[in-house]
Amino acid sequence: MPRKSPPTKVRLRRNRSDIREALLESALVEFGAKGFDGASTRAIAARVQAHQPQISYHFESKTALWTAAVDHMFGMLREAIYGVFPAKLTGVEVSELAAAFADGIRGFVRFAAEHPELNQIMMHEGTTPSERLTWLTETHIKPFFTGIRAAWQMLRDAGVAAPIDSDIVYYVLIGASALPFVNAAEVRLLTGRDPKSPNWIDAHAEGLVSTLLPGLAGL
């Protein structure tokens, strides 16, 4: 009987890459549900039928795993809303910016529905000062905050956006977008509806667009 040839190195690299990504996805769920201190690397591995030593192989520590998972999550977020906002606001028409902001709201709501762990992790980390919070804020949150604030101020000045302080609107947007998906069990009990359904997600996104950009319809 002919012997099967061993897997090639390319195949091994692909398998390792698949395992690493699966561990990152599992880590997001675990860190989102339990926070950094409560999360278990053993549970993260078990969730994807991996072994704990595989975490040590790919990530030198629990902190390194958390950092890589958060990088992975924000990478997915940037990909989901890539190209929505103009690269520069100088010379951008208000109507173009308003339409882009509305599309950004819709894209973020869809992402929050698919990845409730985004807001879960941010809520866990945001309650107490830490090195992780400082890194998360400087690396990932501040660029989004700065872009949203600048666009919002321009839309407010044009009378398109609701009269909400430009430092506050980030929290209004993030909180309102994500809460039904973080509290999905409560939504089902209160309304009898599934917040993960396409109809709910679309209605929620359009409701936020109408609330935050009341002047959009007149452009």
N, CA and C of each residue as an Amber inpcrd file, in Angstrom:
protein
   657
   0.8560000  -1.2040000   0.0000000   0.0000000   0.0000000   0.0000000
   0.8870000   1.2470000   0.0000000   0.6390000   2.1790000  -0.9030000
   1.4750000   3.3870000  -0.9500000   1.2900000   4.2290000   0.3060000
   2.3910000   4.7780000   0.7670000   2.3300000   5.6190000   1.9710000
   1.8720000   7.0260000   1.5930000   1.0570000   7.6020000   2.4800000
   0.6220000   8.9760000   2.2450000   1.7740000   9.9240000   2.5310000
   1.8960000  10.9170000   1.6870000   2.9550000  11.8950000   1.9100000
   2.5920000  12.7710000   3.0880000   3.5900000  13.1790000   3.8590000
   3.3100000  14.0220000   5.0250000   2.8120000  15.3880000   4.5960000
   2.0780000  16.0780000   5.4720000   1.6020000  17.4260000   5.1330000
   2.7660000  18.3460000   4.8150000   2.5680000  19.2230000   3.8920000
   3.6210000  20.1750000   3.5440000   3.7050000  21.2610000   4.5890000
   4.8290000  21.9980000   4.5560000   4.9940000  23.0990000   5.4980000
   3.9510000  24.1790000   5.2750000   3.5500000  24.3720000   4.0160000
   2.5100000  25.3660000   3.7190000   1.2270000  24.9990000   4.4330000
   0.8910000  23.6880000   4.3750000  -0.3210000  23.2210000   5.0380000
  -0.2320000  23.4300000   6.5460000   0.9450000  23.1620000   7.1140000
   1.1150000  23.3440000   8.5470000   0.9580000  24.8130000   8.9200000
   1.5130000  25.6970000   8.1210000   1.3800000  27.1210000   8.4240000
  -0.0750000  27.5530000   8.3580000  -0.8110000  27.0210000   7.3870000
  -2.2130000  27.3890000   7.2710000  -2.9920000  26.8830000   8.4790000
  -2.7070000  25.6740000   8.9170000  -3.3880000  25.1320000  10.0850000
  -3.0950000  25.9640000  11.3240000  -1.8410000  26.3480000  11.4830000
  -1.4740000  27.1580000  12.6450000  -2.1780000  28.5130000  12.6010000
  -2.2610000  29.0780000  11.4030000  -2.9640000  30.3520000  11.2490000
  -4.4380000  30.2030000  11.5960000  -5.0450000  29.1060000  11.1470000
  -6.4550000  28.8630000  11.4560000  -6.6670000  28.7400000  12.9570000
  -5.7750000  27.9960000  13.6210000  -5.8960000  27.8100000  15.0650000
  -5.7290000  29.1430000  15.7840000  -4.7650000  29.9430000  15.3440000
  -4.5360000  31.2370000  15.9830000  -5.7740000  32.1190000  15.8680000
  -6.3770000  32.1720000  14.6820000  -7.5680000  33.0030000  14.5040000
  -8.7320000  32.4720000  15.3300000  -8.8670000  31.1530000  15.4030000
  -9.9330000  30.5710000  16.2180000  -9.7420000  30.9180000  17.6870000
  -8.4970000  30.9090000  18.1520000  -8.2150000  31.2800000  19.5400000
  -8.5320000  32.7540000  19.7860000  -8.2470000  33.6130000  18.8120000
  -8.5660000  35.0360000  18.9570000 -10.0730000  35.2490000  19.0550000
 -10.8310000  34.5700000  18.1940000 -12.2940000  34.6980000  18.2260000
 -12.8380000  34.1880000  19.5590000 -12.3010000  33.0730000  20.0250000
 -12.7370000  32.5170000  21.3060000 -12.3770000  33.4490000  22.4560000
 -11.1840000  34.0450000  22.3820000 -10.7510000  34.9630000  23.4350000
 -11.6660000  36.1760000  23.5240000 -12.1150000  36.6910000  22.3930000
 -13.0230000  37.8380000  22.4120000 -14.3000000  37.5100000  23.1690000
 -14.8530000  36.3360000  22.9240000 -16.0810000  35.9310000  23.6130000
 -15.8240000  35.7880000  25.1100000 -14.7250000  35.1480000  25.4630000
 -14.4130000  34.9060000  26.8770000 -14.0970000  36.2080000  27.6070000
 -13.2650000  37.0500000  27.0170000 -12.9380000  38.3340000  27.6500000
 -14.1710000  39.2350000  27.7120000 -15.0210000  39.1760000  26.7010000
 -16.2380000  39.9720000  26.7150000 -17.1840000  39.5480000  27.8130000
 -17.3240000  38.2550000  28.0100000 -18.2650000  37.7420000  29.0050000
 -17.7500000  37.9060000  30.4300000 -16.4440000  37.7360000  30.6420000
 -15.9160000  37.6330000  32.0040000 -14.8790000  38.6870000  32.3640000
 -14.4820000  39.5120000  31.4150000 -13.4240000  40.4630000  31.7000000
 -12.0660000  39.7870000  31.7030000 -11.0090000  40.6020000  31.7800000
  -9.6570000  40.0470000  31.7130000  -9.3750000  39.1180000  32.8830000
  -9.6730000  39.5760000  34.0960000  -9.3370000  38.7830000  35.2770000
 -10.1620000  37.5080000  35.3650000 -11.4110000  37.5600000  34.9440000
 -12.2750000  36.3910000  35.0510000 -12.1090000  35.3920000  33.9300000
 -11.5110000  35.8120000  32.8300000 -11.3630000  34.9240000  31.6750000
 -10.3250000  33.8480000  31.9550000 -10.5740000  32.6760000  31.4320000
  -9.6900000  31.5270000  31.6160000  -9.1030000  31.1110000  30.2760000
  -7.7760000  31.0080000  30.2190000  -7.1570000  30.5470000  28.9780000
  -7.5420000  29.1000000  28.6780000  -7.7720000  28.3240000  29.7190000
  -8.2190000  26.9440000  29.5090000  -9.5850000  26.9340000  28.8150000
 -10.4900000  27.8170000  29.2690000 -11.8210000  27.8950000  28.6580000
 -11.7350000  28.4240000  27.2310000 -10.8290000  29.3680000  26.9940000
 -10.6480000  29.9080000  25.6440000 -10.2270000  28.8000000  24.6850000
  -9.2910000  27.9740000  25.1130000  -8.8370000  26.8670000  24.2720000
  -9.9430000  25.8370000  24.0720000 -10.6370000  25.5000000  25.1530000
 -11.6660000  24.4590000  25.0780000 -12.8170000  24.8690000  24.1720000
 -13.1070000  26.1580000  24.1080000 -14.2260000  26.6460000  23.3000000
 -14.0520000  26.3020000  21.8160000 -12.8110000  26.1740000  21.3730000
 -12.5460000  25.8710000  19.9570000 -11.8200000  24.5300000  19.8090000
 -12.0130000  23.6460000  20.7880000 -11.4170000  22.3090000  20.7580000
  -9.9020000  22.3600000  20.5510000  -9.2770000  23.3350000  21.1880000
  -7.8190000  23.4320000  21.1550000  -7.2710000  23.0410000  22.5240000
  -5.9560000  23.0190000  22.6260000  -5.3030000  22.6820000  23.8870000
  -4.6360000  23.9290000  24.4480000  -4.5880000  24.0340000  25.7660000
  -4.0130000  25.2200000  26.3910000  -2.5760000  25.4960000  25.9330000
  -1.7290000  24.4630000  25.7430000  -0.3750000  24.7530000  25.2420000
  -0.3560000  25.4650000  23.8910000  -1.4280000  25.3110000  23.1160000
  -1.4750000  26.0170000  21.8300000  -1.5920000  27.5240000  22.0290000
  -2.2200000  27.9350000  23.1190000  -2.2530000  29.3650000  23.4410000
  -0.8460000  29.8530000  23.7460000  -0.1070000  29.0760000  24.5530000
   1.2670000  29.4590000  24.8900000   2.1600000  29.4910000  23.6560000
   1.8640000  28.6330000  22.6860000   2.6560000  28.6010000  21.4520000
   2.4630000  29.8910000  20.6520000   1.2290000  30.3670000  20.5730000
   0.9210000  31.5320000  19.7370000   1.0420000  32.8560000  20.4910000
   0.8620000  32.8400000  21.8120000   0.8370000  34.0780000  22.5980000
   1.6700000  33.8670000  23.8550000   2.5650000  34.7990000  24.1280000
   3.5140000  34.5900000  25.2140000   2.8910000  34.7290000  26.5960000
   1.7090000  35.3540000  26.6800000   1.0630000  35.5470000  27.9770000
  -0.4220000  35.8070000  27.7690000  -1.1660000  35.8170000  28.8540000
  -2.5860000  36.1470000  28.7900000  -2.7770000  37.5800000  28.2970000
  -1.9080000  38.4770000  28.7450000  -1.9850000  39.8650000  28.2890000
  -1.7270000  39.9640000  26.7890000  -0.7590000  39.1930000  26.2970000
  -0.4810000  39.1960000  24.8570000  -1.6720000  38.6600000  24.0690000
  -2.3410000  37.6570000  24.6140000  -3.5450000  37.1230000  23.9630000
  -4.6420000  38.1760000  23.9400000  -4.8540000  38.8610000  25.0590000
  -5.8710000  39.9170000  25.1310000  -5.5650000  41.0160000  24.1110000
  -4.3110000  41.4460000  24.0680000  -3.9170000  42.5100000  23.1400000
  -4.1490000  42.0930000  21.6930000  -3.7490000  40.8760000  21.3590000
  -3.9340000  40.3900000  19.9900000  -5.4140000  40.2590000  19.6480000
  -6.2210000  39.8300000  20.6140000  -7.6600000  39.6870000  20.3770000
  -8.3070000  41.0470000  20.1310000  -7.9210000  42.0460000  20.9140000
  -8.4780000  43.3900000  20.7330000  -8.0240000  43.9790000  19.3960000
  -6.7550000  43.7870000  19.0440000  -6.2850000  44.2150000  17.7220000
  -7.1170000  43.5620000  16.6150000  -7.3790000  42.2880000  16.7750000
  -8.1690000  41.5360000  15.7930000  -9.5790000  42.1110000  15.6790000
 -10.1830000  42.4170000  16.8210000 -11.5440000  42.9410000  16.8270000
 -11.6240000  44.3040000  16.1390000 -10.7110000  45.2020000  16.4720000
 -10.7490000  46.5210000  15.8510000 -10.3420000  46.4580000  14.3840000
  -9.5180000  45.4830000  14.0220000  -9.2320000  45.2740000  12.6080000
 -10.4890000  44.9040000  11.8400000 -11.3070000  44.0330000  12.4280000
 -12.5760000  43.6630000  11.7970000 -13.5100000  44.8620000  11.7150000
 -13.5130000  45.7010000  12.7640000 -14.3700000  46.8890000  12.7520000
 -13.9430000  47.8540000  11.6550000 -12.6450000  48.0980000  11.5460000
 -12.1680000  49.0050000  10.4900000 -12.5110000  48.4610000   9.1080000
 -12.3930000  47.1570000   8.9510000 -12.7370000  46.5480000   7.6640000
 -14.2270000  46.6980000   7.3690000 -15.0550000  46.5940000   8.4180000
 -16.5080000  46.6710000   8.2370000 -16.9560000  48.0600000   7.8100000
 -16.2520000  49.0930000   8.2700000 -16.6740000  50.4570000   7.9330000
 -15.6280000  51.1700000   7.0840000 -14.7290000  50.3970000   6.4640000
 -13.6570000  50.9890000   5.6570000 -14.2390000  51.8270000   4.5150000
 -13.6970000  53.0310000   4.3630000 -14.0970000  53.8760000   3.2540000
 -15.3810000  54.6510000   3.4690000 -16.0040000  54.4750000   4.6450000
 -17.2650000  55.1810000   4.8900000 -17.0100000  56.6720000   5.0710000
 -16.0620000  57.0260000   5.9410000 -15.7720000  58.4340000   6.1840000
 -14.7190000  58.9370000   5.2000000 -14.8630000  60.1820000   4.7430000
 -13.8170000  60.7620000   3.8960000 -12.4940000  60.8080000   4.6550000
 -11.3860000  60.6110000   3.9410000 -10.0730000  60.6190000   4.5830000
  -9.7730000  61.9870000   5.2020000 -10.2200000  63.0590000   4.5410000
 -10.0500000  64.4150000   5.0510000 -11.3760000  65.1470000   4.9420000
 -11.6680000  65.9890000   5.9430000 -12.9350000  66.7210000   5.9480000
 -12.8460000  68.0280000   5.1690000 -11.6370000  68.4990000   4.9370000
 -11.4720000  69.7600000   4.2130000 -12.0530000  69.6540000   2.8050000
 -12.9740000  70.5590000   2.4920000 -13.5630000  70.5880000   1.1660000
 -14.6840000  69.5930000   0.9380000 -15.0220000  68.8100000   1.9460000
 -16.0910000  67.8190000   1.7990000 -17.4460000  68.5080000   1.9080000
 -18.3540000  68.1890000   1.0050000 -19.7040000  68.7460000   1.0600000
 -20.4480000  68.1880000   2.2740000 -21.2820000  69.0320000   2.8740000
 -22.0450000  68.6070000   4.0470000 -22.9300000  67.4140000   3.7150000
 -23.5470000  67.4300000   2.5550000 -24.4300000  66.3250000   2.1740000
 -23.6610000  65.0090000   2.0700000 -22.4380000  65.0810000   1.5450000
 -21.6000000  63.8730000   1.4330000 -21.2040000  63.3650000   2.8150000
 -20.8160000  64.2910000   3.6940000 -20.4110000  63.8990000   5.0420000
 -21.5840000  63.3280000   5.8230000 -22.7600000  63.9450000   5.6840000
 -23.9440000  63.4590000   6.3940000 -24.3120000  62.0520000   5.9410000
 -24.2590000  61.8100000   4.6400000 -24.5590000  60.4730000   4.1190000
 -23.5370000  59.4610000   4.6120000 -22.2640000  59.8730000   4.6640000
 -21.2120000  58.9800000   5.1460000 -21.3940000  58.6760000   6.6300000
 -21.7550000  59.6980000   7.4130000 -21.9710000  59.4940000   8.8450000
 -23.1340000  58.5300000   9.0640000 -24.1960000  58.6910000   8.2900000
 -25.3430000  57.7840000   8.3950000 -24.9410000  56.3540000   8.0530000
 -24.1390000  56.1870000   7.0080000 -23.6640000  54.8500000   6.6490000
 -22.7580000  54.2830000   7.7360000 -21.9810000  55.1630000   8.3760000
 -21.1440000  54.7190000   9.4840000 -21.9680000  54.2040000  10.6490000
 -23.0670000  54.8930000  10.9520000 -23.9690000  54.4310000  12.0090000
 -24.5210000  53.0550000  11.6560000 -24.9880000  52.9070000  10.4400000
 -25.5540000  51.6180000  10.0100000 -24.5100000  50.5020000  10.0910000
 -23.3060000  50.8110000   9.6350000 -22.2460000  49.8060000   9.6640000
 -21.8640000  49.4220000  11.0740000 -21.8200000  50.4150000  11.9690000
 -21.4470000  50.1060000  13.3460000 -22.5330000  49.2990000  14.0430000
 -23.7880000  49.6150000  13.7890000 -24.8820000  48.8410000  14.3850000
 -24.8000000  47.3850000  13.9300000 -24.5690000  47.1700000  12.6520000
 -24.4430000  45.7930000  12.1530000 -23.2650000  45.0810000  12.8130000
 -22.1580000  45.8010000  12.9770000 -20.9910000  45.1850000  13.6080000
 -21.2690000  44.8680000  15.0720000 -21.9240000  45.7990000  15.7750000
 -22.2460000  45.5760000  17.1870000 -23.1890000  44.4000000  17.3610000
 -24.0870000  44.2020000  16.4010000 -24.9990000  43.0570000  16.4630000
 -24.2470000  41.7500000  16.3020000 -23.2670000  41.7510000  15.4200000
 -22.4990000  40.5310000  15.1520000 -21.4330000  40.2830000  16.2080000
 -20.9320000  41.3730000  16.8120000 -19.8280000  41.2550000  17.7730000
 -20.1540000  42.0250000  19.0600000 -21.0990000  41.5470000  19.8650000
 -21.4210000  42.2460000  21.1150000 -20.2440000  42.3170000  22.0740000
 -19.2590000  41.4360000  21.8640000 -18.0840000  41.4470000  22.7440000
 -17.3000000  42.7510000  22.6320000 -17.4660000  43.4980000  21.5390000
 -16.7970000  44.7970000  21.4180000 -17.1740000  45.6990000  22.5780000
 -18.4630000  45.9180000  22.7730000 -18.9010000  46.8000000  23.8500000
 -18.7000000  46.1550000  25.2150000 -18.8220000  44.8380000  25.2980000
 -18.5910000  44.1490000  26.5680000 -17.1630000  44.3850000  27.0540000
 -16.2030000  44.2190000  26.1650000 -14.8010000  44.4210000  26.5470000
 -14.5480000  45.8770000  26.9080000 -15.1050000  46.8030000  26.1400000
 -14.9060000  48.2170000  26.4330000 -15.5070000  48.5920000  27.7830000
 -16.6450000  47.9970000  28.1340000 -17.2620000  48.2850000  29.4320000
 -16.4400000  47.6920000  30.5670000 -15.9380000  46.4660000  30.3870000
 -15.0750000  45.8660000  31.4110000 -13.8410000  46.7280000  31.6500000
 -13.1890000  47.1300000  30.5810000 -11.9170000  47.8370000  30.7100000
 -12.0960000  49.2910000  31.1170000 -13.2250000  49.8960000  30.7570000
 -13.4050000  51.3200000  30.9870000 -13.7360000  51.7110000  32.4060000
 -13.9930000  50.7420000  33.2660000 -14.4240000  51.0710000  34.6280000
 -13.2720000  51.3880000  35.5700000 -12.0640000  50.9210000  35.2650000
 -10.9290000  51.0800000  36.1730000  -9.6770000  51.4490000  35.3880000
  -8.9150000  52.4610000  35.8520000  -7.6630000  52.7880000  35.1630000
  -6.7090000  51.5930000  35.1590000  -6.0670000  51.3730000  34.0340000
  -5.1160000  50.2660000  33.9290000  -4.2360000  50.4890000  32.7110000
  -3.1560000  49.7260000  32.6240000  -2.3050000  49.7910000  31.4390000
  -3.0630000  49.3200000  30.2050000  -3.9450000  48.3360000  30.3990000
  -4.7270000  47.8560000  29.2570000  -5.6500000  48.9460000  28.7400000
  -6.3060000  49.6740000  29.6540000  -7.2150000  50.7440000  29.2370000
  -6.4520000  51.8520000  28.5200000  -5.2840000  52.2190000  29.0470000
  -4.4780000  53.2550000  28.4000000  -4.1020000  52.8360000  26.9860000
  -3.6400000  51.6030000  26.8370000  -3.2720000  51.1050000  25.5070000
  -4.4830000  51.0600000  24.5830000  -5.6050000  50.5460000  25.0750000
  -6.8260000  50.4370000  24.2730000  -7.2930000  51.8110000  23.8090000
  -7.2590000  52.7790000  24.7200000  -7.7120000  54.1300000  24.3930000
  -6.8090000  54.7900000  23.3560000  -5.5120000  54.7540000  23.6050000
  -4.5750000  55.4310000  22.7090000  -4.4830000  54.7510000  21.3450000
  -4.5360000  53.4270000  21.3320000  -4.3140000  52.6830000  20.0930000
  -5.5530000  52.6130000  19.2140000  -6.7050000  52.3950000  19.8270000
  -7.8960000  52.0970000  19.0320000  -9.0530000  53.0780000  19.2290000
  -9.3430000  53.4570000  20.4720000 -10.5420000  54.2560000  20.7210000
 -10.3510000  55.7110000  20.2970000  -9.2150000  56.2900000  20.6410000
  -9.0140000  57.7120000  20.3470000  -9.1250000  58.0410000  18.8580000
  -8.5700000  57.2360000  17.9440000  -8.7480000  57.5620000  16.5210000
 -10.2140000  57.6020000  16.0950000 -11.0310000  56.6680000  16.6060000
 -12.4580000  56.7010000  16.2930000 -13.1170000  57.9260000  16.9230000
 -12.7930000  58.1860000  18.1870000 -13.3660000  59.3230000  18.9040000
 -13.0460000  60.6310000  18.1860000 -11.7900000  60.8000000  17.7950000
 -11.3580000  62.0360000  17.1410000 -12.0610000  62.2350000  15.8020000
 -12.1660000  61.1660000  15.0180000 -12.8360000  61.2670000  13.7250000
 -14.3130000  61.5700000  13.8490000 -14.9730000  60.8950000  14.7960000
 -16.4020000  61.1300000  15.0110000 -16.6440000  62.5560000  15.4840000
 -15.8200000  63.0320000  16.4200000 -16.0030000  64.3760000  16.9720000
 -15.8570000  65.4480000  15.8950000 -14.8410000  65.3240000  15.0510000
 -14.6260000  66.3310000  14.0030000 -15.7740000  66.3450000  13.0000000
 -16.2050000  65.1640000  12.5790000 -17.3150000  65.0920000  11.6210000
 -18.5960000  65.6170000  12.2460000 -18.8180000  65.2710000  13.5060000
 -20.0370000  65.6940000  14.1940000 -20.0990000  67.2050000  14.3230000
 -18.9660000  67.8250000  14.6710000 -18.9560000  69.2750000  14.8290000
 -19.3100000  69.9640000  13.5220000 -18.7970000  69.4440000  12.4250000
 -19.1090000  70.0160000  11.1120000 -20.5910000  69.8560000  10.7920000
 -21.1600000  68.7040000  11.1210000 -22.5800000  68.4670000  10.8570000
 -23.4640000  69.2910000  11.7850000 -23.0240000  69.5030000  13.0130000
 -23.7760000  70.3730000  13.9320000 -23.7780000  71.8090000  13.4330000
 -22.6150000  72.2770000  13.0120000 -22.5130000  73.6510000  12.5230000
 -23.4080000  73.8720000  11.3060000 -23.6300000  72.8040000  10.5300000
 -24.4690000  72.8990000   9.3310000 -25.9440000  72.6790000   9.6350000
 -26.2860000  72.3980000  10.8980000 -27.6740000  72.1910000  11.2780000
 -28.2340000  70.8360000  10.8970000 -27.3630000  69.8870000  10.5690000
 -27.8180000  68.5480000  10.1770000 -27.9160000  67.6230000  11.3810000
 -26.9600000  67.7420000  12.2910000 -26.8830000  66.8420000  13.4400000
 -27.6830000  67.3770000  14.6160000 -28.0710000  66.4810000  15.4910000
 -28.7880000  66.8540000  16.7110000 -27.8810000  67.6930000  17.6080000
 -28.4640000  68.5540000  18.4510000 -27.6520000  69.4340000  19.2950000
 -27.0560000  68.6900000  20.4890000 -26.1260000  67.8050000  20.2100000
 -25.4440000  67.0310000  21.2440000 -23.9770000  67.4340000  21.2360000
 -23.4150000  67.6600000  22.4120000 -22.0160000  68.0510000  22.5460000
 -21.1120000  67.0680000  21.7950000 -20.1210000  67.5940000  21.1020000
 -19.2670000  66.7440000  20.2690000 -18.3820000  65.8040000  21.0840000
 -18.1700000  66.1060000  22.3700000 -17.4430000  65.1800000  23.2380000
 -18.3460000  64.0750000  23.7730000 -19.6440000  64.3120000  23.7610000
 -20.6000000  63.3650000  24.3380000 -21.1760000  62.4260000  23.2910000
 -21.2680000  62.8800000  22.0560000 -21.9730000  62.1010000  21.0330000
 -21.3340000  60.7310000  20.8080000 -20.0230000  60.6220000  21.0020000
 -19.3630000  59.3180000  20.8570000 -20.0150000  58.2920000  21.7740000
 -20.2520000  58.6790000  23.0260000 -20.8350000  57.7450000  23.9950000
 -22.3040000  57.4800000  23.7010000 -23.0050000  58.4920000  23.2270000
 -24.4000000  58.2900000  22.8140000 -24.4550000  57.2790000  21.6710000
 -23.5910000  57.4680000  20.6970000 -23.5820000  56.5970000  19.5190000
 -23.1820000  55.1680000  19.8750000 -22.0790000  55.0150000  20.5890000
 -21.5860000  53.6740000  20.9240000 -22.5680000  52.9530000  21.8390000
 -23.0420000  53.6540000  22.8670000 -23.9600000  53.0180000  23.8100000
 -25.2780000  52.6340000  23.1700000 -25.8730000  53.5610000  22.4400000
 -27.1710000  53.2820000  21.8210000 -27.0620000  52.2140000  20.7430000
 -25.9610000  52.2040000  20.0150000 -25.7930000  51.2120000  18.9510000
 -25.6840000  49.8020000  19.5080000 -24.9500000  49.6490000  20.6050000
 -24.5690000  48.3140000  21.0670000 -25.4810000  47.7100000  22.1240000
 -26.1710000  48.5350000  22.9080000 -26.8700000  48.0110000  24.0890000
 -27.8710000  46.8950000  23.7980000 -28.7200000  46.9910000  22.7690000
 -29.6790000  45.9030000  22.5470000 -29.0160000  44.5550000  22.2770000
 -27.8050000  44.5820000  21.7600000 -27.1270000  43.3360000  21.4090000
 -26.3380000  42.7820000  22.5900000 -25.8600000  43.6730000  23.4450000
 -25.2370000  43.2310000  24.6910000 -26.2990000  42.6770000  25.6360000
 -27.4600000  43.3300000  25.6660000 -28.5740000  42.9190000  26.5320000
 -29.6360000  42.1590000  25.7390000 -29.1940000  41.2930000  24.8470000
 -30.1310000  40.5970000  23.9570000 -31.1530000  39.7700000  24.7210000
 -30.7350000  39.1380000  25.8180000 -31.6740000  38.3200000  26.6000000
 -32.7930000  39.1800000  27.1770000 -32.4420000  40.3760000  27.6560000
 -33.4500000  41.2950000  28.1950000 -34.4070000  41.7550000  27.0990000
 -33.8660000  42.0690000  25.9310000 -34.7090000  42.5060000  24.8100000
 -35.7450000  41.4420000  24.4770000 -35.3220000  40.1920000  24.4440000
 -36.2520000  39.1040000  24.1090000 -37.3440000  38.9790000  25.1640000
 -36.9880000  39.1510000  26.4390000 -37.9870000  39.0650000  27.5080000
 -38.9640000  40.2340000  27.4580000 -38.4480000  41.4290000  27.1950000
 -39.2940000  42.6260000  27.2050000 -40.1870000  42.7280000  25.9760000
 -39.6480000  42.4080000  24.8320000 -40.3620000  42.6700000  23.5770000
 -40.8530000  41.4180000  22.8680000 -40.2980000  40.2810000  23.2210000
 -40.6300000  39.0610000  22.4930000 -40.0100000  39.0140000  21.1110000
 -39.0870000  39.9210000  20.8390000 -38.4420000  39.9880000  19.5220000
 -36.9620000  39.6500000  19.6500000 -36.3710000  39.2910000  18.5360000
 -34.9560000  38.9300000  18.5070000 -34.1380000  40.1080000  17.9830000
 -33.3030000  40.7380000  18.8350000 -32.5280000  41.8850000  18.3620000
 -31.4770000  41.5200000  17.3180000 -31.2210000  40.2320000  17.1430000
 -30.2580000  39.8080000  16.1210000 -30.9170000  39.6000000  14.7540000
 -32.2350000  39.7740000  14.6760000 -32.9180000  39.5830000  13.3960000
 -32.6040000  40.7560000  12.4660000 -32.5320000  40.5100000  11.1590000
 -32.2440000  41.5970000  10.2120000 -33.2270000  42.7590000  10.3240000
 -34.5030000  42.4630000  10.5630000 -35.4970000  43.5360000  10.6670000
 -35.2030000  44.4420000  11.8500000 -34.8550000  43.8340000  12.9930000
 -34.5410000  44.6380000  14.1770000 -33.2890000  45.4720000  13.9190000
 -32.2520000  44.8490000  13.4010000 -30.9840000  45.5480000  13.1700000
 -31.1900000  46.7470000  12.2430000 -31.9230000  46.5510000  11.1590000
 -32.1760000  47.6520000  10.2230000 -33.0020000  48.7560000  10.8740000
 -34.0430000  48.3630000  11.6150000 -34.8980000  49.3610000  12.2680000
 -34.1200000  50.1350000  13.3250000 -33.2710000  49.4350000  14.0560000
 -32.4610000  50.0840000  15.0900000 -31.4950000  51.0860000  14.4590000
 -30.8490000  50.6840000  13.3790000 -29.9070000  51.5760000  12.7050000
 -30.6080000  52.8110000  12.1490000 -31.7410000  52.6060000  11.4960000
 -32.4580000  53.7450000  10.9140000 -33.0110000  54.6630000  11.9950000
 -33.4090000  54.0970000  13.1260000 -33.8660000  54.9180000  14.2400000
 -32.7650000  55.8160000  14.7620000 -31.5490000  55.2810000  14.8560000
 -30.4220000  56.0900000  15.3070000 -30.0670000  57.1660000  14.2850000
 -30.1080000  56.8210000  13.0150000 -29.8310000  57.8210000  11.9750000
 -30.8270000  58.9710000  12.0750000 -32.1070000  58.6520000  12.2260000
 -33.1380000  59.6950000  12.3190000 -32.9680000  60.5420000  13.5690000
 -32.5670000  59.9090000  14.6710000 -32.4050000  60.6220000  15.9390000
 -31.1820000  61.5240000  15.9290000 -30.0760000  61.0090000  15.4340000
 -28.8210000  61.7510000  15.4900000 -28.6630000  62.7470000  14.3440000
 -29.2860000  62.4690000  13.2090000 -29.1490000  63.3450000  12.0340000
 -30.5220000  63.7980000  11.5460000 -31.2300000  64.5930000  12.3520000
 -32.5870000  64.9910000  11.9600000 -32.6330000  65.8420000  10.6950000
 -31.5190000  66.5020000  10.3630000 -31.5050000  67.3420000   9.1680000
 -31.1210000  66.6140000   7.8980000 -30.8460000  65.3170000   7.9960000
 -30.3880000  64.5740000   6.8170000 -31.4410000  64.5410000   5.7170000
 -32.6950000  64.3640000   6.1170000 -33.7670000  64.2290000   5.1170000
 -33.9290000  65.4870000   4.2740000 -33.5180000  66.6350000   4.8050000
 -33.6890000  67.8840000   4.0730000 -32.5560000  68.2220000   3.1260000
 -31.5350000  67.3910000   3.0820000 -30.3910000  67.6890000   2.2130000
 -30.6550000  67.2650000   0.7720000
